[in-house]
C-alpha cells in the first residue's frame, strides 16, 4: 500500500465503487471492448494494454483506442455494442475476493457505507439485490443522468447530499483515477484498488493511497 494521505480515524463512511472494485468484471469489460474493436475494424486488445488506455471521458478514450474519430451516430453504436457484449459476460462475473465479508467487517465497527457507480441506475440496483448486497448500503446510486465531463464527481456530490454526511468524513474506494478526482472535487478522500481497469502506476500518479484489494483498503481504514 502507498502512504495514507488522511487519518483513518476521521472516516465514518465508505462510498464503494462497483465495477472493478466490488465486482470482478475485468474479463467482461475486455470482451465488450473487443466487440467494439471488431465492429470498427481494430485488432483485439489485451487487458494490460486496455488498462494503460482506459479513462474518462469515454469518447476520446475510445477514439484513441480505435485510431479515429467517431462520425455522427457511431458513438451510440459503440455504446450499444459494448453494453450487449458486457451483458453477455456479466453472469460469469463474481464478487471480488473478500466480498461481502469486508462489508460486514466495516459495519461491525458501527460505521456506514453506500455504493455509487457510473453504471446505469436501472441496471445497477437489481444487480446489487440479486447478489444479496442491498442491506449493506445506506444508499445505492447508479448513473441517473449524463454530465458534461463524463466524470463521477457531480454524481458523488449528489450522492453525499442525499446521505446528508460531511464529505470530510467520507472515503471513496474505487479503481480508476476518476474516482480520486471525484472524491477530491467533492471534498472527500479516496483509496484506489489495483484490481480494476487501470494500471497501478496510473493510480499512484493520482496521489491517492493505492492498495491491492478492497480487503486491504478496509484493513488500512480499521488500523489493522
C-alpha positions, 0 to 999 in steps of 0.5 A: 500500500502507498502512504495514507494521505488522511487519518483513518480515524476521521472516516465514518463512511465508505462510498464503494465503487462497483465495477472493478472494485466490488465486482470482478468484471475485468474479463467482461469489460475486455470482451465488450471492448473487443466487440467494439474493436471488431465492429470498427475494424481494430485488432483485439486488445489485451487487458494490460494494454486496455488498462494503460488506455482506459479513462474518462471521458469515454469518447476520446478514450475510445477514439484513441483506442480505435485510431479515429474519430467517431462520425455522427451516430457511431458513438451510440453504436459503440455504446450499444455494442459494448453494453450487449457484449458486457451483458453477455459476460456479466453472469460469469462475473463474481464478487471480488475476493473478500466480498461481502465479508469486508462489508460486514467487517466495516459495519461491525465497527458501527460505521456506514457505507453506500455504493455509487457507480457510473453504471446505469441506475436501472441496471445497477440496483437489481444487480446489487439485490440479486447478489444479496448486497442491498442491506449493506448500503445506506444508499445505492446510486447508479448513473441517473443522468449524463454530465458534461465531463463524463466524470463521477464527481457531480454524481458523488456530490449528489450522492453525499447530499442525499446521505446528508454526511460531511464529505470530510468524513467520507472515503471513496474506494474505487479503481480508476483515477476518476474516482480520486478526482471525484472524491477530491472535487467533492471534498472527500478522500479516496483509496484506489484498488489495483484490481480494476481497469487501470494500471497501478502506476496510473493510480499512484500518479493520482496521489491517492493511497493505492492498495491491492484489494478492497480487503486491504483498503478496509484493513488500512481504514480499521488500523489493522 
